[in-house]
Amino acid sequence: MADYHEDGVSSEAKNFSRALKSLKEEVEAIDWYNQRVDVADNEELAAIMAHNRDEEIEHACMALEWLRRNMPEWDDALRTFMFTSGDITTLEDEMESGEGEKKNSGGNSDLGIGKF
């Protein structure tokens, strides 16, 4: 594949590249659909394109979750910045200093379900 910048890229790195490219393509499709919804003068067509946009959002989230599960750096960054409140630009510093509080999507503490 000519898409790799180095020769001899491992299978794992190729999978990461595939996931990243898929995420990029999904985000691009979200943007395109969103622009079309914004300018559509037909309500039914706008609703269809909004539905398509939302499907692309689901696909992007799936790729992002795969990256989170398979690259620890993604997991660390997402846990720092996602589903939080406050100034996004200071979250990392607050976490490192111990001043910040990590939150999950429900705002509840981890119940430990499924952990050994």
C-alpha positions as CSV (number, residue, x, y, z in Angstrom):
1,M,0.0,0.0,0.0
2,A,1.4,3.4,-1.0
3,D,-0.2,5.1,2.0
4,Y,2.5,4.2,4.5
5,H,5.4,6.6,5.0
6,E,7.9,3.9,5.9
7,D,8.7,0.4,4.6
8,G,8.1,-2.6,6.7
9,V,5.2,-1.2,8.7
10,S,3.8,-3.8,11.1
11,S,0.4,-5.2,10.9
12,E,-0.6,-3.4,14.1
13,A,0.6,-0.1,12.7
14,K,-1.4,-0.8,9.5
15,N,-4.5,-1.4,11.6
16,F,-4.0,1.9,13.4
17,S,-3.6,3.6,10.1
18,R,-6.8,2.1,8.8
19,A,-8.7,3.2,11.9
20,L,-7.3,6.7,11.8
21,K,-8.1,7.0,8.1
22,S,-11.6,5.7,8.7
23,L,-12.1,8.2,11.5
24,K,-10.9,11.0,9.3
25,E,-13.3,10.0,6.5
26,E,-16.2,9.7,8.8
27,V,-15.5,13.2,10.3
28,E,-15.2,14.6,6.8
29,A,-18.6,13.0,5.8
30,I,-20.2,14.5,9.0
31,D,-19.0,17.9,7.9
32,W,-20.4,17.5,4.3
33,Y,-23.8,16.3,5.5
34,N,-24.0,19.0,8.1
35,Q,-23.3,21.7,5.5
36,R,-26.0,20.2,3.2
37,V,-28.5,20.1,6.0
38,D,-27.7,23.8,6.7
39,V,-28.5,24.9,3.2
40,A,-31.2,22.5,2.1
41,D,-34.5,24.3,1.2
42,N,-36.5,21.0,1.3
43,E,-37.4,19.9,4.8
44,E,-37.7,16.2,3.9
45,L,-34.3,16.2,2.2
46,A,-32.7,18.0,5.1
47,A,-34.1,15.4,7.5
48,I,-32.7,12.6,5.4
49,M,-29.3,14.2,5.3
50,A,-29.4,14.9,9.0
51,H,-30.1,11.2,9.5
52,N,-27.1,10.3,7.3
53,R,-24.9,12.8,9.2
54,D,-25.9,11.2,12.5
55,E,-25.1,7.7,11.2
56,E,-21.6,9.0,10.3
57,I,-21.2,10.3,13.8
58,E,-21.9,6.8,15.1
59,H,-19.3,5.4,12.7
60,A,-16.7,8.0,13.9
61,C,-17.5,7.1,17.5
62,M,-17.0,3.4,16.7
63,A,-13.6,4.1,15.2
64,L,-12.6,6.3,18.1
65,E,-13.6,3.7,20.6
66,W,-11.5,1.1,18.7
67,L,-8.5,3.4,18.9
68,R,-9.2,4.0,22.6
69,R,-9.2,0.3,23.3
70,N,-6.1,-0.5,21.3
71,M,-3.8,2.5,21.8
72,P,-3.2,3.5,25.5
73,E,-2.4,7.0,24.5
74,W,-5.9,7.5,23.0
75,D,-7.4,6.1,26.2
76,D,-5.3,8.4,28.4
77,A,-6.2,11.5,26.3
78,L,-9.9,10.7,26.1
79,R,-10.2,10.0,29.8
80,T,-8.6,13.4,30.4
81,F,-10.7,15.5,28.0
82,M,-14.0,13.7,27.3
83,F,-17.2,14.0,29.4
84,T,-15.7,16.7,31.6
85,S,-16.6,20.2,32.5
86,G,-14.6,23.4,32.9
87,D,-12.0,24.9,30.7
88,I,-10.8,22.3,28.2
89,T,-7.5,24.0,27.8
90,T,-6.6,23.6,31.5
91,L,-7.9,20.0,32.1
92,E,-4.5,18.3,31.4
93,D,-2.7,20.6,33.9
94,E,-5.4,20.1,36.5
95,M,-5.3,16.3,36.1
96,E,-1.5,16.3,36.5
97,S,-1.6,18.5,39.5
98,G,-4.3,16.5,41.2
99,E,-6.8,19.4,41.1
100,G,-9.0,17.9,38.4
101,E,-11.6,15.2,38.7
102,K,-12.0,12.6,36.0
103,K,-15.6,11.9,35.2
104,N,-17.3,9.2,33.1
105,S,-20.3,9.7,30.8
106,G,-22.8,9.4,33.6
107,G,-21.0,11.5,36.1
108,N,-21.1,8.5,38.5
109,S,-18.1,6.8,40.1
110,D,-16.9,3.5,38.6
111,L,-18.8,0.5,40.0
112,G,-16.0,-1.9,39.1
113,I,-18.4,-4.2,37.2
114,G,-16.5,-6.7,35.1
115,K,-13.2,-6.0,36.9
116,F,-11.2,-8.8,38.7
